[in-house]
Amino acid sequence: MAPKWRELADRLADQIRNGAYAPGQRLPHIRDLVEAGEGSKSTVHAAYKALEAEGLVTSSRGHGTVVRQTPPLKRLGIDRYDKVKWRDGDEVAFIADRVASGRTHNRDDQTQTVARVEAPPAAAVAHGLAPGSFVYARARLVKEAGQPTHALTSYYRPEHVEGTRIVDPAPGPAGRGGGFRVLYDAGYEIDRMREELFARIPTPEESKLLMLPSGEPVVELHRTAYTADGTVVEFAIGVHAASRFRWSYDFEVPDSSHGEGEPR
């Protein structure tokens, strides 16, 4: 049997999806549900936190718990990197997510800073660099309607990007097609990707940067981009507000018994 807070959360979630609570409407105060016999204060609080983690509501001091105005963004998996989008067009990855979600977008939703820094350990390992080596770090903060959705920092070998738009600190994507198009024009065509994901509790700095409600986790992404000959041309670390995305992956199922589809 599910715990009482889970049963309450599921019941409220059904009411939200059925329109009993409209977008922007505030859910009852915790004390009102306690008095209505829905459970103890801790039970109702746990149910509300579950709804928040699932992206159905937001919670803030002074406003209570409110049904989200919009559903979480669809965060595409493989399709967001389709070369037609960035090589032949101007649909950089975060914009591809917005298009797939039916949401408006603006290139200024992404801001960035660029600096030459000592490679963090994970970036040094990914690029095969010795400890203490320098890389270019391109840090982006992406927002939707003024609310941050995620932060992403890409690390590049200097010899791959010096003299390119990637090291230009101007706001917005690195020109038409973004960073992948810049690498392509420099002779480094992305051939395959590896993405690793895990959830964790945010640091206080991340909570402030992403404007996270208390208790919301983040999803950390490690992305490694390779050329056809196996050269790593980008290693990126992203920190995503967990409730603001729905991750979507659509791919062919490999069958290694036929000698094809083996992971690389």
Secondary structure as UniProt FT lines:
FT   HELIX           4..17
FT   TURN            18..19
FT   TURN            23..24
FT   HELIX           30..35
FT   TURN            36..37
FT   HELIX           41..53
FT   TURN            54..55
FT   STRAND          57..60
FT   TURN            61..63
FT   STRAND          64..67
FT   STRAND          73..76
FT   HELIX           79..81
FT   HELIX           83..86
FT   HELIX           93..100
FT   TURN            101..102
FT   HELIX           107..109
FT   STRAND          110..118
FT   HELIX           121..127
FT   TURN            131..132
FT   STRAND          134..144
FT   TURN            145..146
FT   STRAND          147..156
FT   HELIX           158..161
FT   TURN            162..163
FT   HELIX           165..167
FT   TURN            176..177
FT   HELIX           178..185
FT   TURN            186..187
FT   STRAND          192..200
FT   HELIX           204..210
FT   TURN            214..215
FT   STRAND          218..226
FT   TURN            228..229
FT   STRAND          232..241
FT   HELIX           242..244
FT   STRAND          245..248
FT   HELIX           256..258
//
